[in-house]
Amino acid sequence: MRSKFMGAWVFVCLAAALTLAQDPTKVEPRHYKLDFENEHVQVVSVYYGPHEKSVLHDHPGGVVVTLTEAHLRFTDENGKTREVFSKPGEARWYPPFKHRVENLGDTTYRAVYIGIKEKMAASTGSAVPSGALDKETADIVAAYLASAGKP
């Protein structure tokens, strides 16, 4: 009887752990807000107050555009950490990854994450689309980035 109960408990714990690593807009709405999405991209506003931390979540491969100065610590699902410093206006490519984030700074961190959807990556045969975004998507992303730094 105990072994059945223990087996069920282990299964529930594993299932809960797996559900934690998912779309940040669903598991971390305090830090990630969906701004735009279509079949090609997901555009997400990122906000971390001073010294705030996230739970484990994942992102598709994409570009982060930093809006404010940042000193962050990323901890991957295996416990490996990496500190990142960035300045406003910097853009960096990140492959798909699962991690926790901690804002090590004394100021608010803001950024925009533009995630490339798997469907798009599969259709081009690489993680980065070879062609330009369609005009509608490019216009929306450009308008958003232009207004993102304004109060």
KEKE-427985 format. One record per atom (N, C-alpha, C, O): residue in one letter; x, y, z. Coordinates in steps of 0.001 Angstrom, whole numbers, plus 500000, padded with zeros to 6 digits. Example, Ala and Ser with C-alpha at 12.3 -4.5 7.8 and 13.67 -1.06 7.14 Angstrom:
BEGIN
A513190494310507800A512300495500507800A513200496700507800A514236496681508465S512850497750507080S513670498940507140S512900500030507870S513409501138508039
This chain:
BEGIN
M500823498803500000M500000500000500000M500870501266500000M500618502212499253R501909501257500866R502790502415500928R503513502639499608R503693503782499189S503931501561498947S504665501718497688S503770502331496610S504245503124495798K502475501973496591K501549502579495629K501379504066495928K501381504892495015F501233504405497207F501089505804497592F502355506587497233F502277507692496697M503500506015497528M504774506681497231M504944506852495721M505396507905495271G504595505846494944G504678505943493487G503773507039492948G504166507795492060A502572507123493482A501643508175493060A502180509544493443A502076510486492657W502754509674494637W503318510948495090W504476511385494187W504563512555493814V505353510463493842V506483510775492955V505952511234491596V506456512208491037F504954510554491064F504367510941489773F503805512353489830F504037513142488914V503065512690490891V502475514022491031V503584515071491109V503474516128490487C504645514797491860C505750515758491982C506445515973490646C506760517108490289L506688514900489908L507321515031488597L506435515803487626L506921516655486881A505148515510487632A504223516224486741A504189517705487089A504160518550486195A504192518025488374A504186519434488785A505466520126488338A505421521262487865A506600519462488480A507876520057488066A507901520319486566A508403521354486129L507374519405485782L507360519580484335L506459520736483911L506763521435482944T505360520943484619T504455522025484236T505016523395484594T504585524404484035L505981523444485527L506579524725485888L507427525307484768L507519526528484639A508039524470483968A508884524954482873A508023525114481633A507873524184480841Q507462526296481476Q506585526542480352Q506554528018480009Q507363528796480516D505636528401479162D505486529764478670D505508530765479826D504665530694480721P506469531702479814P506568532646480924P505345533550481087P505070534002482198T504608533824480015T503423534678480147T502323533972480937T501420534622481464K502398532646481021K501412531870481774K501862531641483218K501051531769484135V503139531306483440V503615530989484786V504228532195485497V504423532156486711E504532533257484763E505159534458485327E504489535731484812E505183536610484302P503155535863484926P502501537051484377P502940538350485055P502763539431484494R503500538251486234R504015539449486913R505240540006486189R505470541215486192H506027539119485568H507271539529484909H507190539549483383H508002540211482736Y506226538836482796Y506145538707481335Y504716538963480872Y503772538342481360K504569539891479916K503244540225479386K503266540045477863K504117540611477176L502332539260477352L502225539049475913L501709540323475256L500633540815475597D502487540856474306D502105542077473602D501583541801472202D500708542512471706F502118540772471569F501719540452470197F502124539015469911F503156538539470382E501289538329469128E501632536964468748E500949536626467437E499789536973467216N501681535949466576N501098535365465371N501788534027465143N502456533519466044E501642533455463973E502235532137463726E503754532184463597E504394531133463564H504345533369463523H505792533503463344H506540533905464607H507614533376464894V505968534850465367V506678535406466521V505769535560467738V504542535562467634Q506416535687468886Q505738536036470128Q506523537215470707Q507716537084470981V505868538365470894V506521539555471427V506047539726472865V504849539835473130V507011539748473795V506706539744475219V507441540887475908V508648541048475728S506712541688476705S507341542697477555S507880542001478794S507214541146479377V509093542373479191V509745541783480360V509910542879481402V510358543981481086Y509546542577482648Y509657543544483735Y510073542802485007Y509389541875485440Y511190543211485601Y511623542701486899Y511959543889487784Y512786544724487418G511323543973488948G511688544989489920G513050544650490508G513576543562490270P513623545572491274P514920545311491898P514898544023492732P514025543836493579H515852543157492482H516069541913493238H514932540903493120H514864539972493922E514038541058492144E512974540067491951E513532538833491257E514508538901490510K512876537691491530K513272536409490950K512068535772490265K510919536062490596S512356534902489307S511284534166488621S511312532699489023S512236532239489694V510290531981488604V510278530523488699V510855529978487389V511082530736486446L511087528686487336L511596528045486127L510578528193485002L509396527901485182H511040528643483849H510185528806482674H511057528657481437H512281528579481540D510435528617480277D511241528500479054D510773529491478009D509665530025478067H511658529717477051H511403530629475939H511778529927474641H512673529082474632P511102530268473545P511604529817472247P512862530633471941P513115531641472602G513638530220470969G514779531027470563G514289532389470128G513215532506469538G515068533422470414G514629534748470033G515624535826470391G516753535552470796V515180537054470234V516013538227470470V515451538998471660V514247539241471748V516344539378472572V515980540253473685V516531541634473377V517719541787473093V515668542635473434V516084544028473296V515940544649474675V514833544755475203T517072545062475264T517090545631476607T516690547101476559T517212547866475748L515765547491477426L515304548876477486L515957549654478628L516061550879478568T516397548941479669T517047549571480812T518331548818481127T518490547662480737E519241549469481829E520476548799482237E520124547591483094E519144547607483839A520943546533482980A520602545311483702A521829544578484222A522898544588483613H521632543941485375H522583542972485925H521718541807486387H521055541878487422L521736540736485601L520852539591485837L521652538328486091L522796538199485656R521027537398486804R521589536061486960R520583535074486382R519421535040486787F521053534268485422F520252533192484850F520714531886485481F521914531620485563T519760531072485926T520071529749486457T519312528744485620T518083528781485564D520042527834484960D519363526869484095D518764525738484920D518916525700486141E518084524817484244E517379523733484922E518304522780485657E517849522001486495N519622522829485351N520605521978486019N521338522709487144N522228522137487774G520972523967487402G521593524732488464G522799525558488038G523386526258488863K523178525489486763K524307526276486267K523883527741486162K522819528048485626T524729528648486680T524378530069486663T525278530842485707T526402530446485399R524727531964485255R525471532882484387R524961534283484666R523754534525484663E525884535206484908E525504536603485109E525630537348483794E526565537132483023V524666538235483552V524629539010482318V524486540487482670V523663540862483504F525292541311482028F525181542763482132F524746543265480760F525261542804479741S523812544196480724S523419544768479434S523026546225479608S522680546683480697K523096546938478480K522797548370478462K521564548617477610K521236547800476750P520877549729477836P519695550050477035P520019550043475540P521038550580475107G519133549427474769G519300549368473321G520045548142472820G520055547878471618E520674547385473723E521368546165473294E520364545116472848E519279544989473415A520742544377471834A519919543260471358A520795542017471344A521922542053470852R520278540914471886R521029539654471934R520137538496471509R518949538452471828W520735537568470788W520057536330470401W520234535303471511W521330535157472052Y519164534590471853Y519229533479472792Y518567532273472139Y517480532400471575P519200531108472204P518549529891471711P517430529504472689P517343530084473772P516579528545472332P515546528103473274P516217527616474566P517224526910474518F515655527997475717F516246527564476979F515254527668478129F514296528439478080K515512526860479180K514731526899480419K515635527509481475K516820527185481553H515069528396482291H515885529064483298H515032529768484343H513814529888484212R515715530226485380R515170531157486355R515955532450486173R517115532423485761V515330533572486478V515989534869486349V515958535569487698V514969535500488428E517060536245488019E517096537106489191E517692538443488776E518771538497488186N516983539517489089N517499540860488844N518422541189490018N517950541404491135L519719541229489777L520687541515490826L520843543012491077L521508543421492028G520228543827490223G520369545274490325G519417545912491321G518465545293491795D519707547170491621D518873547962492525D517821548770491769D517085549554492367T517754548576490446T516783549294489622T515931548291488845T516264547111488739T514839548792488315T513930547963487519T514585547561486203T515283548358485575Y514354546324485797Y514827545830484496Y513634545712483571Y512616545121483930R513761546284482361R512717546176481334R513363545774480020R514458546224479681A512663544915479288A513156544456477991A511973543983477158A510843543901477641V512254543676475905V511278543067475007V511913541793474466V513037541813473963Y511182540681474574Y511656539400474053Y510829539079472810Y509601539023472870I511509538869471691I510838538523470441I511202537068470145I512275536778469615G510297536169470494G510536534738470333G510110534265468959G509031534607468476I510972533472468333I510681532893467020I509984531553467241I510506530681467936K508820531396466657K508034530183466861K508696528969466207K509358529099465177E508519527808466800E509070526548466282E508631526293464838E509423525844464009K507367526583464550K506831526354463208K507647527136462176K507966526621461104M507979528381462513M508765529224461616M510167528661461460M510687528581460347A510788528265462581A512136527720462529A512166526433461712A513096526211460937A511152525583461882A511115524317461149A510948524551459653A511522523825458841S510163525565459286S509918525807457867S511144526353457143S511272526197455929T512050526996457893T513247527543457263T514433526608457400T515465526804456758G514285525584458244G515374524641458429G516442525124459391G517494524494459504S516199526235460092S517160526719461073S516418527419462201S515215527664462105A517138527737463265A516523528417464394A516281529889464095A515494530533464789V516930530426463093V516757531827462731V516177531889461331V516775531343460404P515026532540461141P514438532612459811P515388533292458837P516036534280459181S515469532763457627S516388533335456645S515824534579455983S516587535459455582G514514534675455859G513898535828455207G513496536883456206G513564536661457415A513075538032455707A512614539116456571A511219538802457077A510519537962456511L510817539481458148L509448539351458630L508508539913457581L508892540769456784D507269539425457584D506306540029456671D506101541486457093D506365541841458241K505636542322456178K505552543770456426K504689544093457645K505061544943458454E503552543430457786E502673543706458920E503383543448460248E503324544281461153T504055542299460371T504763541963461605T505910542930461848T506105543390462973A506670543243460804A507794544176460939A507304545540461405A507936546154462265D506190546030460858D505637547319461255D505176547308462712D505405548271463444I504532546227463130I504042546125464507I505213546093465482I505199546797466491V506230545278465187V507396545186466065V508120546528466124V508515546965467205A508301547186464982A508988548485464951A508215549527465760A508819550285466518A506890549577465610A506076550538466357A506144550253467851A506229551174468663Y506107548971468210Y506174548611469616Y507515549022470215Y507560549622471289L508591548705469532L509924549056470039L510109550559470141L510769551043471061A509531551304469201A509633552748469237A508899553346470431A509331554354470990S507781552718470823S506989553256471928S507303552604473274S506861553105474308A508050551507473287A508271550751474513A509022551531475579A508779551334476770G509920552400475181G510685553160476146G509978554388476668G510493555059477562K508802554701476129K508055555896476541K507098555564477667K506491554493477658P506942556471478655P506017556205479771P504565556226479360P503685556019480195
